[in-house]
Amino acid sequence: MNFKEIRLIRMLIWVLLYLLLVFSFIFILVIPVVKAYKGVNSDYVDVKARHMAVKNEHDTVFERLKSLQAKYRKVIAAFENRWDEKRFMEQARKYFLQVRLMPVESNVSDPNYKIYEINALTKMESPQNFYRFLESFPSIPFVLQADFPIAFKAHGSDEIEGIFRIRVYEEKKGVGSNRSRESVLNR
């Protein structure tokens, strides 16, 4: 063999060795890295899709919350008002000739609200005064509920005695049920 043929064979061996090294590098390092990247990328796409779905649901619920808070602003404010018997009596005297409130021992408990139960003994000229009083509940700055039974007794021809129970709901301070309202409205 001559010197040129040996050089050519040596060059071919080096090229084959170089190609073998490049292909082994590709199979050992590049292909596993690409597979790992594809797996991580598919996980990322799944997480991003779930994130967007949850974000859209959150935005929908948040917008509904804001609209309900705007719609029921008076009710929310009424829950935060402290029960004031004098203010209630002023309102009740507009409809009744005489009003007497007697607290009732209540066994109703709620973790978010204080609930006062009161028996109201009233004297009125007509049952319509009672119904007008019930219709005025939204204008009273407290959350009230008139419970049954409601009893009417006639005393003479011009006076009716009414007996009914009223529940007053007041938010417990420190519970946090409406505490987030300020942060929600400030967003």
C-alpha positions as CSV (number, residue, x, y, z in Angstrom):
1,M,0.0,0.0,0.0
2,N,1.2,3.3,-0.7
3,F,1.4,6.2,1.6
4,K,-1.6,8.1,0.0
5,E,-3.9,5.1,0.4
6,I,-2.9,4.8,4.1
7,R,-3.6,8.4,4.6
8,L,-7.0,8.1,2.9
9,I,-7.9,5.1,5.0
10,R,-6.8,6.9,8.2
11,M,-8.9,9.9,7.1
12,L,-11.9,7.7,6.5
13,I,-11.4,6.0,10.0
14,W,-11.3,9.5,11.6
15,V,-14.4,10.6,9.7
16,L,-16.3,7.4,10.7
17,L,-15.1,7.8,14.3
18,Y,-16.2,11.5,14.2
19,L,-19.6,10.5,12.8
20,L,-19.9,7.7,15.4
21,L,-19.1,10.2,18.1
22,V,-21.7,12.8,16.8
23,F,-24.4,10.2,16.5
24,S,-23.7,8.8,19.9
25,F,-23.8,12.3,21.3
26,I,-27.2,12.9,19.6
27,F,-28.6,9.6,20.8
28,I,-27.2,9.9,24.4
29,L,-27.8,13.6,25.1
30,V,-30.0,15.4,22.5
31,I,-32.9,13.0,22.0
32,P,-33.5,12.5,25.8
33,V,-33.4,16.2,26.4
34,V,-35.9,16.8,23.5
35,K,-38.2,14.1,24.9
36,A,-37.9,15.7,28.4
37,Y,-38.7,19.1,26.9
38,K,-41.7,17.8,25.1
39,G,-43.0,16.2,28.3
40,V,-42.5,19.3,30.4
41,N,-44.0,21.5,27.6
42,S,-47.1,19.3,27.5
43,D,-47.4,19.5,31.3
44,Y,-47.0,23.3,31.0
45,V,-49.8,23.5,28.4
46,D,-52.1,21.4,30.6
47,V,-51.4,23.5,33.6
48,K,-51.8,26.7,31.6
49,A,-55.2,25.5,30.2
50,R,-56.4,24.6,33.7
51,H,-55.1,27.9,35.1
52,M,-57.0,29.8,32.4
53,A,-60.2,27.8,33.0
54,V,-60.0,28.5,36.8
55,K,-59.1,32.2,36.1
56,N,-62.2,32.5,33.8
57,E,-64.4,30.9,36.4
58,H,-62.9,33.2,39.1
59,D,-63.5,36.3,37.0
60,T,-67.1,35.2,36.4
61,V,-67.8,34.6,40.1
62,F,-65.9,37.8,41.0
63,E,-68.0,39.9,38.6
64,R,-71.2,38.3,40.0
65,L,-70.0,39.0,43.5
66,K,-69.4,42.7,42.7
67,S,-72.8,43.0,41.0
68,L,-74.6,41.3,44.0
69,Q,-72.7,43.6,46.4
70,A,-73.8,46.6,44.4
71,K,-77.4,45.3,44.2
72,Y,-77.7,44.4,47.9
73,R,-75.5,47.2,49.3
74,K,-78.2,48.2,51.8
75,V,-78.7,44.6,53.1
76,I,-74.9,44.2,53.6
77,A,-74.8,47.5,55.5
78,A,-77.8,46.5,57.5
79,F,-76.0,43.3,58.7
80,E,-73.1,45.5,59.9
81,N,-75.4,47.8,61.9
82,R,-75.6,47.2,65.6
83,W,-79.1,46.5,67.0
84,D,-80.6,49.7,68.4
85,E,-83.9,49.2,70.1
86,K,-84.7,52.9,70.3
87,R,-84.3,53.3,66.5
88,F,-86.5,50.3,66.0
89,M,-89.2,51.7,68.4
90,E,-89.2,55.0,66.5
91,Q,-90.0,53.2,63.3
92,A,-92.6,50.9,64.9
93,R,-94.4,53.8,66.5
94,K,-95.2,55.2,63.1
95,Y,-97.5,52.2,62.5
96,F,-98.7,51.1,66.0
97,L,-100.4,52.9,68.8
98,Q,-98.3,51.1,71.4
99,V,-95.3,48.8,71.1
100,R,-93.7,46.7,73.8
101,L,-90.7,44.5,73.1
102,M,-89.7,41.5,75.3
103,P,-86.5,39.6,74.6
104,V,-86.9,35.9,74.2
105,E,-84.3,33.3,75.2
106,S,-83.0,32.1,71.8
107,N,-81.6,28.6,71.2
108,V,-80.8,29.6,67.6
109,S,-77.1,30.0,67.0
110,D,-75.1,30.9,63.9
111,P,-71.3,31.2,63.8
112,N,-71.5,34.4,61.7
113,Y,-74.4,36.3,63.1
114,K,-75.8,37.3,66.5
115,I,-79.5,36.6,66.4
116,Y,-81.9,38.4,68.8
117,E,-85.4,37.1,69.2
118,I,-88.0,39.6,70.4
119,N,-91.7,39.2,71.1
120,A,-93.5,42.3,70.0
121,L,-96.8,43.2,71.7
122,T,-98.5,46.0,69.7
123,K,-101.8,47.9,69.7
124,M,-103.1,49.2,66.4
125,E,-106.2,50.6,64.8
126,S,-106.2,48.2,61.8
127,P,-104.4,45.1,60.6
128,Q,-103.3,47.1,57.6
129,N,-100.9,49.0,59.9
130,F,-99.2,45.7,60.6
131,Y,-98.8,44.9,56.9
132,R,-97.5,48.4,56.3
133,F,-95.0,47.9,59.1
134,L,-93.8,44.6,57.4
135,E,-93.5,46.5,54.1
136,S,-91.3,49.1,55.8
137,F,-88.7,46.4,56.8
138,P,-86.4,47.4,53.9
139,S,-86.2,51.0,55.2
140,I,-85.2,49.9,58.7
141,P,-81.4,49.8,59.0
142,F,-81.4,46.3,60.5
143,V,-81.9,42.8,59.1
144,L,-85.3,41.7,60.5
145,Q,-87.5,38.7,60.1
146,A,-91.1,38.5,61.3
147,D,-91.8,34.9,62.4
148,F,-95.1,33.1,62.7
149,P,-97.5,32.7,64.4
150,I,-98.9,36.2,64.3
151,A,-101.9,36.7,66.5
152,F,-104.4,39.4,66.4
153,K,-107.0,40.0,69.1
154,A,-109.7,42.7,69.0
155,H,-110.3,44.9,72.0
156,G,-113.4,46.9,71.4
157,S,-114.3,48.2,68.0
158,D,-111.3,50.5,67.5
159,E,-108.2,48.7,68.9
160,I,-106.4,45.5,67.9
161,E,-103.7,43.8,69.8
162,G,-101.0,42.1,67.7
163,I,-98.4,39.6,69.0
164,F,-95.6,38.4,66.8
165,R,-91.9,37.4,67.0
166,I,-89.1,39.3,65.4
167,R,-85.6,38.0,64.7
168,V,-82.9,40.6,64.3
169,Y,-79.6,39.5,62.6
170,E,-76.3,41.3,63.3
171,E,-72.9,40.4,62.0
172,K,-70.5,39.1,64.7
173,K,-67.4,41.2,64.8
174,G,-64.1,39.4,64.2
175,V,-65.7,36.5,62.3
176,G,-64.8,37.8,58.9
177,S,-67.9,36.9,57.0
178,N,-68.2,40.3,55.3
179,R,-64.7,41.5,56.2
180,S,-63.4,40.8,52.7
181,R,-66.0,43.1,51.2
182,E,-63.8,46.1,51.5
183,S,-60.9,44.4,49.8
184,V,-63.2,43.0,47.0
185,L,-64.6,46.4,46.3
186,N,-61.2,48.0,46.2
187,R,-59.9,45.7,43.5
